[in-house]
């Protein structure tokens, strides 16, 4: 039998303003608390899936190279989930092209699995509404649930212990948000991080004495962030995001053994962002599981602020705006 035509989808990374850090179910990828993010208009991932009925197994190519090890296992395992939904067995070929470094704390897995969920569902002819697509993407990478949607997005943890826990954990866009900010990525380091997000998360939840307090604060931060977004209050949203991220990194750094994603360069940028704010700029920082710093600021000031951050670090900066959700496109992955 011939291969089917490729089905191609594109998705963008999202940066959490109230972080996802900690799972209550590893297999279903159920978080311990809600999280809230901004999908960006930069760093898209494009993924094509075609069915190969005559093949013996799945083939996965990432940025022109055959996937191996953990990456191959995660992607083929995800395809198994889609095949189970479709009640089909054909192997597939997956071609993925990233425009953001993988494993550098720039949310490549969020964009990657959101694009894969949409393309694979299309290739296997599984009809999913956006909520169901978000749940499916979550199984590949938790934060991918949010990249299914554009703009500000909340991912619901769902009630603990519920029989329908899988159905209750999904993301949805926040249509009442009245902010239209910019986010600047300061690219201090683009190589893979020494400890994966999954391992760092497990270690933190299991051993950090600060984690329970941070988790409780996160649940409060969600409510406060929703209010700030609905009121168009950038200062409140920025302050919540910065505090939440600093708290998350404190939990990692007090794990056993510690996980230290913040480098000397990261700390330099974090301090400079605070100094800029002291002199009247509207700048707030956030960081994910990696050394790169993102800065929330008014869109009108973004280019000037990015130029200053680039000058003091000697590193590239990228200005992002709120971006779209995952969508189908035409043709094969480039």
C-alpha positions, 0 to 999 in steps of 0.5 A: 500500500502507498503512503498517505499524503502528509498532514502538516500542522504548525504550533508556537511555544507558550511561556507560563506566567503562572508556572506548571511545575509538578505532576500528580499523575506521570502517565496521564500528565496531570498537573498538581495545579492550574497554570496560565500562559501566553502563546507567542508569535515566534519560534514555530514548530512545523510537523508533518505526519504521513501514514506508511502502511508498508513500513515495519515501524514508525520513522521520526525525523527531527530537524533533518536527523533521525530521532533516537533515545528518549525523543523517539520513545516519546513521539512513538508513544504519542503516536500509539495514543492517536492510533488507539483513538483511531483504532488503526495500526499503520506506522507513520513517518513524522517530520518535525522542523523547529525554529527554537533550540530543543531542550534550552528552556524555550518551550520547544516541547510545547510547540512540538507536541501541539503540532504533532497532536494536530497533524497526527489526528489529521493523518489518522482521521481522528476528529477532535474538538479544541478541548479534546485536542488540548487533552491529547497534546497534554499527554505528549508534554503538559505545556503543549495543552496550552499551545493548542490555543493562542494568546492567554491560556489557562490549563486546568489541573482538574479535581484530584482523585476524580474518576474522569481526571483525564477529561477534566484536565485541559486548556482553554483561551482566556477571552476576557484578557485585556492585555496586549503586551510584548515578551522579550526572550534573552537568549543567553544559552541555546544548548541542551540543559544538563537536567531535563524538565521531567527529571527536575520536576520529579526531583523538586516535588519529591525533595524540595522543602519549599515546594508545598509553599510554592504550590499553595502560592501558585493556586492563589496566583492563578486567581490574581493573574486572571483578575490582572488580565481581565482588568488590563493591569500589566504591572499586577500581571508582571509582578505575579509572573516574576514572583511565581517564577522566582519561587519555582526556581527556589524550589528547584535549587533546594531540591536534593540534589539541587537543580540550578538552571539560573546561570550567572548570566541569568542572574545578571539579566534578572537584576538588570530588569529590576533596575530598569523597573526602579528607574520607571520602566515597565519590565518584569522577568520570568524563567522556565526550566533553562537559563534564558530569561523572558521579559514582559513589557509594553509592546510600545517599548519592546524594541528599545528594551530589547536593545538595552538587554542585548547590549548589557549581555552581548546576547541575541534578543527576540521580541515576541507578541501574543501568537496564534494557536495550533493550525493546519497548513499545507505541504510537507514540513520544510 
